[in-house]
Amino acid sequence: MTKAFAYLRVSGKGQVEGDGFTRQLEAIRKYAAAHDIKIAKVYREEGISGTTDWENRPAFAEMMAAMLSNGTHTMLVERLDRVARDLMVQESIIADFKRKGLTVVSVNEPDLCSDDPSRVLMRQMMGAFFQYEKSSLVAKLRGARVRKRAKDGRCEGRKPYGDRDGEAEVIARVMALRKAGTAMDTIAETLNAEGVKPRKGGAWYGSTVRNILMREAP
């Protein structure tokens, strides 16, 4: 049996006592029962707008941290507008979940990942953007290091993170996640979940991510 988290949200404080939560949870439970899914925990976002940044959604932030750490990798929602109302943001969520190895299921939108022209176009645009952004960041980081070596020559001591093969790509990933509004601790959890190893120690931490971002800041 697959385990999943249920995510519920209502926009206004006055809706907290209404039937919004009841309706959403009923739809999610019906879907879970029909698909042999066990709801491990229900996260309720009370009085939070669908346009609010993820970092300012306590329940969503707590759920994401759990999904990246405890083995439950599926989120059930009544509709994707419970997470975000804008189509671009919805597609961004789907893409971000896929990159993290997570799954989002909208129980009332079975065609969420269908071949609908609007969604296909959005995915293609976002895919191209993410690839361009990653390539640009990697090129920028490598160029900066080449210029530094040309100016300062070979220097003694331990080289900073990013000097070895593959590390520039990791820095680009960190910077892209931060640009998307991801918290530093969550970035560390994401790298750990993706199997990316730091140069020293067994795991990434928010402080390590912060040091890299401060050093790479223009």
Secondary structure, 3 states (H helix, E strand, C coil): CEEEEEEEEECCHHHCCCCHHHHHHHHHHHHHHHCCEEEEEEEEEECCCCCCCHHHCHHHHHHHHHHCCCCCCEEEECCHHHCCCCHHHHHHHHHHHHHCCCEEEECCCCCCCCCCHHHHHHHHHHHHHHHHHHHHHHHHHHHHHHHHHHHHCCCCCCCCCCCCCCHHHHHHHHHHHHHCCCCHHHHHHHHHHCCCCCCCCCCCCHHHHHHHHHHHCC
